[in-house]
Amino acid sequence: MKPISAKVTRGITVGTILKVADNSKAKLAKVISVVGYKGVKRRYARAGVADMVSVSIIDGDLSLVGKVMKAVIIRQRKEYRRKDGTRIKFEDNACVIIKDEKTGTPAGTIIRGPVAREVVERWPEIGKIASIII
């Protein structure tokens, strides 16, 4: 994964329920693991904006419910700091389901709501279909 230019506070843990912001027929997803997380024994893995996580779909199309997929976090409620000193926070926790881990190709074609700039730095494929980048 590419580095990003902000010091992102990791505000999403294992068990957090995320809103799925694309049109991939899933509505809600539960975080089950963080890809690439290396931590202390018995500590919950944590993720922030632009991190890849494994999610289990808990609401949406019946063919998707219960499936385990990869997703990228595009918004988080916990505020984080950018290099220029500004602090950013969103009103919800949201993710985008991806098809390919290497390139980050999204499963949907439209992303509803804003996307953090750090996500576009790390995952340019998501930035191509984003309508608003903050």
Secondary structure as GFF3:
##gff-version 3
##sequence-region A 1 134
A	DSSP	beta_strand	12	13	.	.	.	ID=ss1
A	DSSP	beta_strand	17	20	.	.	.	ID=ss2
A	DSSP	beta_strand	26	34	.	.	.	ID=ss3
A	DSSP	beta_strand	46	47	.	.	.	ID=ss4
A	DSSP	beta_strand	52	60	.	.	.	ID=ss5
A	DSSP	beta_strand	68	75	.	.	.	ID=ss6
A	DSSP	beta_strand	80	81	.	.	.	ID=ss7
A	DSSP	beta_strand	87	88	.	.	.	ID=ss8
A	DSSP	beta_strand	94	98	.	.	.	ID=ss9
A	DSSP	beta_strand	111	115	.	.	.	ID=ss10
A	DSSP	alpha_helix	117	122	.	.	.	ID=ss11
A	DSSP	alpha_helix	124	129	.	.	.	ID=ss12
A	DSSP	beta_strand	130	133	.	.	.	ID=ss13
###
